[in-house]
Amino acid sequence: MNINRRKFIYLAGISTLLATLPTWATSPNQKLAPALFVGHGTPLNAFTTNEFTQQWDNLSKVIKKPKAILMVSAHWETVVPTVSTSVKPSMIYDFGGFPDFMYEAQYPAPGAPKIAQNLSVKFNNKILTDEERGLDHGAWSVLSKLFPNADVPVFQFSLARSLSPIDHFLLAQEIGELRKEGVMIIGSGNIVHNIPNARRDSQMGRREIVHEWAKNFDETVVSKIDSGDFKALANYQKFGRDAMMSVPTPEHFLPLLYVLGSVKREEQAKYYAQGFQSGSFSMRSVFFS
């Protein structure tokens, strides 16, 4: 069987599951754990104080401590959906060219293997498990600010390259039911993330200029969120050049879909860390509670 046929069979299985899975039990007054998207920017943000990390500090004061955290980071991509089941997640220093002290950082949060394994079972093991996966910098750089005591169990969910944005959104709607069990969903990426453009700007001495396409797309995303039209953002490519420049590759945008897929239309968004870092990176965070 060739790889394309295996992919087709796998995706058909996921689609069937999404269509047939029962709604997880809940009550009208049941409270949901928070959901949060964080624009994480450079890994240096974990070690510095600036206008954006100060907003992360503000966020840390309003988040009620959850039972566990499911982290969807831009920096863990796999072929098919995978969840980490590590008991003690290790540190992953997935960056280069930074000061030596950054490679000695520790965030000793425990894992949540039982919750992660149960998630895989719910999907008839179509979601794979990885007991070796640690925390990448998209996870620990943010968590070290939001939960500095590292006292909340954390497990990660991968971004599957075999899925389309709408597939990710539909999958998020099912995974988001974990909020009913006290599991906070955190997506870590950036709404606007264009590294090649940032490099060109740096070479031309205009790194801090925020481009119109970046501002336009950031504002479009806010408009769709405020109107409750979350599904439209799973088709972000339809927003033309602004979207293509802001999301030249999908991995930093997809974590937002996992957050939006987990929330209800009536939940109100609160925005933190609004603004741009290095001109081509939106640092906007979106909080639902």
Secondary structure, 3 states (H helix, E strand, C coil): CCHHHHHHHHHHHHHHHHHHCCCCCCCCCCCCCCEEEEECCCHHHHCCCCHHHHHHHHHHHHCCCCCEEEEEEEEEEECCCEEECCCCCCECCCCCCCCHHHHHCCCCCCCCHHHHHHHHHHCCCCCEEECCCCECHHHHHHHHHHCCCCCCCEEEEEEECCCCHHHHHHHHHHHHHHHHHCEEEEEEECCCECHHHHHHHHHCCCCCCCCHHHHHHHHHHHHHHHCCCHHHHCCHHHHCHHHHHHCCCHHHCHHHHHHHHHCCCCCCEEEECCCEECCCEECCEEEEC
